[in-house]
Amino acid sequence: MVVWRLVSAIALLSCFLTCCGRVATAVGADAPDKMKSRIPVVLLACGSFNPITNMHLRLFEVARDHLHQTGMYQVTQGIISPVNDDYGKKDLVASHHRVAMAQLALQTSDWIRVDPWESEQPQWMETVTVLRHHHSQLLRSPPPMEGPDPGQAPSAPTAAPQLKLLCGADVLRTFQTPNLWKDAHIQEIVEKFGLVCVSRVGHDPKGYVLDSPILRKYQHNIHLAREPVQNEISATYVRRALSQGQSVKYLLPDPVIAYIRDHGLYTKDSSWQGTGTARGKGKAS
Amino acid sequence: MDKSEKTEVVLLACGSFNPITNMHLRLFELAKDYLNGTGKYRVIKGIISPVGDAYKKKGLIPAHHRIIMAELATKSSNWVEVDTWESLQKEWTETVKVLRHHQEKLEAGSCDHKQNSPVPERPGRKRKWVEQRQDSSQKKSLDPKAKGVPQVKLLCGADFLESFGVPNLWKSEDITRIVADYGLICVTRDGSDAQRFIYESDVLWRHQSNIHLVNEWINNDISSTKIRRALRRGQSIRYLVPDLVQEYIEKHDLYSSESEDRNVGVVLAPLQRNAAQAKS
C-alpha cells in the first residue's frame, strides 16, 4: 500500500516537473510534443447572442491566445451556448434563430461550434448547470487534440480537458450585483471550472477579482485576458442600427446579416417581441 | 425630397491600408448611411485608393499586396471598390490630386454616357457600377431637375482631419481646395475634438458646411498598426479584418519585424517635398 502511494507520488511529481520544464521552454503553438504536455481547455461562452457579432467571436480568439501564451494550456474547442428563450430578456429573438445565426457565423471557424442544448431545455437554467452539463459531456467523449498531423494516432494519454467559462469583463462585474448570482455558484464556477475574462473598456477586472473574497481565493483560476484591439460591438447597438435600416456590415459576419434580412429579424416591428423583464441571472448580451 | 434632386456622391478614402481592416470598411458604411439619411445626397460608389510605395511610410509593404488585400476585403461589397491609379504613380501624389483625378474621371464618364462598358478587370463589380450609371442617366432623362455629375468627397477618420495640423504634412492650399472644391466626411468617435479642431482652423471653419462629422458610437479601434503588432506577436487577427484578408496575410507572411523596419530613417514623402518647396 505504502509502495503504491510512493510510486504514484513519484509519478505525479515527475509528471509535474516535466510539465514545468516544458512550460518554461514552450512559446508558440508550433511544437506538437510541447503542446501535448499542456492542459487541454475547452472554452464555453454563455449569453444571448442576440445577434452574434464579431466581438463575440473575438472573445474566443483573444482568450485562446492568452491561454496559449501562459504555456500551460492548449485550447482545443470553443462552445457558444445561446440562452434559453425563457430568460425573457427584452428583444430576445427565438432561440432557433439565434442558434442558426451563430452556426452561420462559425461556418468558417475550425474550432468553435454552437451547442443548442441550453436553448432546448424546457426552461432557463443557471450558468453553472450548463457548465456541469458540458463538462460531463467532455469527460464522456474528449475532443481530439489540435495538431499538425491529425491523422496520427494519439500516443501518450493526455490530461482530462478543463472546461472554462469565457466572458467579458462586464459579466465578471455582475458577480457583485446582489441576488444575481448565488455565492455557491460563483464559487463552483471559479473553483471547479475556471474563468477566462476578456477586458472591456471601462471595466477593471483585476479590481473586481480583488474586491470579492471568493474570486480572490480562486484568482489562480481566473485568467484575465487583455483585448489588444478595442472592438466594442454591442449587440444592442446592432439591433438598433438594424431597426433603423442602417448598415451593420463588417460588425457581424455577412451570412448572419443575410439571415437577419431573409427572416425579417430586428426590424422596427419586432422590437415589441420578447415579453417580460429580464430575470437577470447573470447573462451578458 | 425628390430622388432626382439629390446630389450623387462618390466617397474616396485615401490611406496606407497597411493592411485594410474592418474599421476602414465601416467608415464607408457609416458615411453612406449618414449622407443618404440627410435626404440631400445619394452615395453611389465608394473608392479605396491605397497610397503608393513612394510615400515611404515606416512599415509600408509593397502596394500590390495592399491592393490585393483591399480587393479581397471589398469582394462582398456591391458599392465599394479599389482603385490603383494613385498606387501606380511613380512619385507620391498629393491627396488633392487624387480627388481631382477621380472627379475628372466622373465628369468624363457622365458626358460620355457609355452604354457599353469597356472590358472590365473585375466583370462583376464594374458592370454593377455602369448599371447604376445607366439607371441614373435614364432617370435623368425622365426628370430634368437631376443634379448632374456626381461629387467626389474625401472620406476619413478623425486622425486624418487632425493631421492637417502636422507641420509640412499638408500644403495649406491643398487643404483649402479639399474642403472648398470637394468636401470631407469625417467619421469620428469623439465629435467634440473634431469640432474643436474645425473651430480652431480658419480654413476649415470657412468651409464647415462642406465638412460632415459622422458619429461612430462603437468603440472601434481596429487600427492597422495594432493589426501589424498583433501579427508580430503571433496573436489572432480574426474578426478584425475580413477572413480573406487574414488568410492572404497568413499565406504570404506579410507582416513581421522586418517588414515593420521598412523605410526606417527615411523621411515621409510629403514632409520631404513640402520642406524642399518651402526652402526654394
Boltz contact constraints between the chains, C-beta under 6 A:
constraints:
  - contact:
      token1: [A, 28]
      token2: [B, 234]
      max_distance: 6.0
  - contact:
      token1: [A, 54]
      token2: [B, 239]
      max_distance: 6.0
  - contact:
      token1: [A, 57]
      token2: [B, 239]
      max_distance: 6.0
  - contact:
      token1: [A, 58]
      token2: [B, 239]
      max_distance: 6.0
  - contact:
      token1: [A, 61]
      token2: [B, 236]
      max_distance: 6.0
  - contact:
      token1: [A, 61]
      token2: [B, 238]
      max_distance: 6.0
  - contact:
      token1: [A, 65]
      token2: [B, 235]
      max_distance: 6.0
  - contact:
      token1: [A, 65]
      token2: [B, 236]
      max_distance: 6.0
  - contact:
      token1: [A, 108]
      token2: [B, 243]
      max_distance: 6.0
  - contact:
      token1: [A, 201]
      token2: [B, 219]
      max_distance: 6.0
  - contact:
      token1: [A, 228]
      token2: [B, 230]
      max_distance: 6.0
  - contact:
      token1: [A, 229]
      token2: [B, 222]
      max_distance: 6.0
  - contact:
      token1: [A, 229]
      token2: [B, 226]
      max_distance: 6.0
  - contact:
      token1: [A, 229]
      token2: [B, 240]
      max_distance: 6.0
  - contact:
      token1: [A, 230]
      token2: [B, 219]
      max_distance: 6.0
  - contact:
      token1: [A, 230]
      token2: [B, 221]
      max_distance: 6.0
  - contact:
      token1: [A, 231]
      token2: [B, 220]
      max_distance: 6.0
  - contact:
      token1: [A, 232]
      token2: [B, 218]
      max_distance: 6.0
  - contact:
      token1: [A, 232]
      token2: [B, 219]
      max_distance: 6.0
  - contact:
      token1: [A, 233]
      token2: [B, 218]
      max_distance: 6.0
  - contact:
      token1: [A, 237]
      token2: [B, 218]
      max_distance: 6.0
  - contact:
      token1: [A, 246]
      token2: [B, 33]
      max_distance: 6.0
  - contact:
      token1: [A, 247]
      token2: [B, 29]
      max_distance: 6.0
  - contact:
      token1: [A, 247]
      token2: [B, 33]
      max_distance: 6.0
  - contact:
      token1: [A, 249]
      token2: [B, 29]
      max_distance: 6.0
  - contact:
      token1: [A, 250]
      token2: [B, 22]
      max_distance: 6.0
  - contact:
      token1: [A, 250]
      token2: [B, 25]
      max_distance: 6.0
  - contact:
      token1: [A, 250]
      token2: [B, 26]
      max_distance: 6.0
  - contact:
      token1: [A, 254]
      token2: [B, 76]
      max_distance: 6.0
